[in-house]
Amino acid sequence: SVRARANSGAMHLNDLCKKATEKSTQVGGCILKKQAQNMADAILTNILDIESMVQRGRAAVGGGCPYYGSRQAALEADVLLVPYASLVNNETRRKLGIKTQGNVFIFDEAHNLLE
């Protein structure tokens, strides 16, 4: 697995993950990305925080990639909980596929927006 080969740290894990997802449809590609729809389904039917998604992703059956699963789930979700920085930055919002027109945004601790 990618995680097992990444014994030298998070940056190495990120590089290995990128390589594995680039060939996700080929033999040796990322099996977690291939199962991302399983994770998306779990996210849409349960309330999962990031730690719960990681734990679920490691499950032998019904796992999947938390990153790609959450991105798929966001396309279908009625409510998204995201850090406010993801909403106020146009480029980040665009990459996440969050549209402002016709949507309602509620900011927790909005006083932080002034910074």
Disulfide bonds with the S-S distance in Angstrom:
none
